[in-house]
Amino acid sequence: MSEGLHRIFATFFDPALIVRSLPELLSVGLPNTLMLSLFASAIGITLGLLVAAGLMSERALVRLPWRAYVDVLRGLPHILTVYLIGQGLPLAGLSLFGDNTYGYAALAIGLIESAYFAEIFRAGFQSVDRGQIEAARSTGMTRRQTLRHIVVPQGVRRVLPPLTGQFILVVKATSLVYLLGLTASQREMFAIAQDGAINNANLTPLTAAGLIYLALTIPTTYAVNAWDRRLRGGRSTRAMEGR
């Protein structure tokens, strides 16, 4: 092996350092990453449903502010939003979570993802057959009742695969919260790996974290794609049977 290639492997793939890094990454970083992803997704989905309803409003005065909300959060760099929410709110005296950095981190990522979840929900709800909506309205259902009993149940089933796919992006987005200064027990995988890389003057801990991220995201991505194809195939078959 040439000296240059040996240096590359020593910098990124030191086996002994990978072995030393994995215990803390798996015992501390992985649970914190998944917990933060779940909290952020819960915030994002809850707000996303609200925003999606606003985006589908027939009133421009209701629809336009929500459209601006989505455009701003999707247009800003994620790192900037994390800084503005995670560090800006406490500095402004809005101590919503006290000294709990985790709460600000989850809120920041949740707000970012709510814009993406909203567009997913909007697309799913608007894909519901218009004839079913008109039939429901003709029976005397109000717009809210139609949304609750016809549009939402069908739309949610259709958006489950893209929602799961978006959760993968949330998992990766948690790597940004190291900027907020988590405590030792709160650190997610990237923060632990970065500390290990600095302490050892070697990037192998980051490689170890990357392997865990890949172990989480790649199988989930393939599972979501297979799920989506299965649902699409089922809808195509039902459509053909209805003809």
BELGIHU-V564402 format. One record per backbone hydrogen bond with DSSP energy under -0.5 kcal/mol. CO is the residue of the C=O (numbers start at 0). NH is the residue of the N-H. E is the energy in kcal/mol with one decimal. If there is no record, write none. Layout:
CO_NH_E, CO_NH_E
This chain:
1_5_-2.4, 2_6_-2.1, 3_7_-1.9, 4_8_-2.4, 5_9_-2.4, 6_10_-1.7, 7_11_-2.3, 8_12_-2.6, 10_202_-1.1, 10_203_-0.5, 12_14_-0.8, 13_17_-2.2, 14_18_-2.2, 15_19_-1.8, 16_20_-1.9, 17_21_-2.1, 18_22_-0.7, 20_24_-1.9, 21_25_-2.8, 22_26_-2.6, 23_27_-2.3, 23_28_-1.9, 24_29_-2.8, 27_31_-1.8, 28_32_-2.5, 28_188_-0.7, 29_33_-2.5, 30_34_-2.6, 31_35_-2.6, 32_36_-2.1, 33_37_-2.3, 34_38_-2.5, 35_39_-2.6, 36_40_-2.3, 37_41_-2.3, 38_42_-2.1, 39_43_-2.8, 40_44_-3.1, 41_45_-2.1, 42_46_-2.6, 43_47_-2.4, 44_48_-2.2, 45_49_-1.5, 46_50_-3.0, 47_51_-2.7, 48_52_-2.0, 49_53_-1.8, 50_54_-2.6, 51_55_-1.5, 53_56_-1.2, 57_59_-0.6, 58_61_-0.8, 58_62_-2.7, 59_63_-2.7, 61_65_-0.9, 62_66_-2.2, 63_67_-2.4, 64_68_-2.2, 65_69_-2.3, 66_70_-2.5, 67_71_-2.7, 68_72_-2.2, 69_73_-2.2, 70_74_-1.4, 71_75_-2.0, 76_80_-1.8, 77_81_-2.5, 78_82_-1.9, 79_83_-2.8, 80_84_-2.6, 81_85_-2.6, 82_86_-2.3, 82_87_-1.3, 84_88_-1.2, 86_90_-1.5, 87_91_-2.0, 88_93_-2.5, 89_92_-1.4, 92_94_-1.4, 93_95_-2.1, 94_97_-0.7, 96_99_-2.2, 98_100_-1.3, 99_102_-0.8, 99_103_-1.1, 100_104_-2.4, 101_105_-2.7, 102_106_-2.3, 103_107_-2.6, 104_108_-2.3, 105_109_-2.6, 106_110_-2.7, 107_111_-1.9, 108_112_-2.8, 109_113_-1.9, 110_114_-0.9, 111_114_-0.8, 111_115_-0.7, 112_116_-3.2, 113_117_-2.3, 114_118_-1.3, 115_119_-1.8, 116_120_-2.8, 117_121_-2.8, 118_122_-2.3, 119_123_-2.1, 120_124_-3.0, 121_125_-2.5, 122_126_-0.7, 123_126_-0.5, 124_127_-1.2, 128_131_-0.7, 128_132_-1.3, 129_133_-2.5, 130_134_-2.3, 131_135_-2.2, 132_136_-2.3, 133_137_-2.1, 134_138_-1.0, 135_138_-0.5, 135_140_-1.7, 136_139_-1.4, 141_145_-2.5, 142_146_-2.3, 143_147_-2.4, 144_148_-2.9, 145_149_-2.2, 145_150_-2.2, 146_151_-2.9, 149_153_-1.2, 150_154_-3.1, 151_155_-2.9, 152_156_-1.3, 153_157_-1.6, 154_158_-1.4, 155_159_-0.7, 156_159_-0.6, 158_162_-2.5, 159_163_-2.4, 160_164_-2.4, 161_165_-2.1, 162_166_-1.6, 163_167_-1.1, 164_168_-1.0, 165_169_-1.7, 166_170_-2.2, 167_171_-1.7, 168_172_-2.1, 169_173_-1.3, 171_174_-1.4, 172_175_-2.1, 173_176_-1.5, 174_177_-0.6, 175_178_-1.6, 176_179_-2.0, 177_180_-1.5, 182_185_-1.0, 182_186_-0.9, 187_191_-2.1, 188_192_-2.6, 189_193_-2.9, 190_194_-2.2, 191_195_-2.3, 192_196_-2.4, 193_197_-2.2, 194_198_-2.7, 195_199_-1.9, 196_200_-0.7, 196_201_-1.6, 201_204_-0.5, 202_205_-0.6, 202_206_-1.6, 203_207_-2.6, 204_208_-2.2, 205_209_-2.5, 206_210_-2.2, 207_211_-1.5, 208_212_-2.5, 209_213_-2.5, 210_214_-2.1, 211_215_-1.5, 212_216_-3.0, 213_217_-2.1, 213_218_-0.5, 215_219_-1.0, 216_220_-2.6, 217_221_-2.3, 218_222_-2.4, 219_223_-2.6, 220_224_-2.4, 221_225_-2.4, 222_226_-2.4, 223_227_-2.7, 224_228_-2.4, 225_229_-2.2, 226_230_-2.4, 227_231_-2.6, 228_232_-2.5, 229_233_-2.2, 230_234_-2.3, 231_235_-2.4, 232_236_-2.2, 233_237_-2.1, 234_238_-2.2, 235_239_-2.1, 236_240_-2.1, 237_241_-1.6, 239_242_-0.9
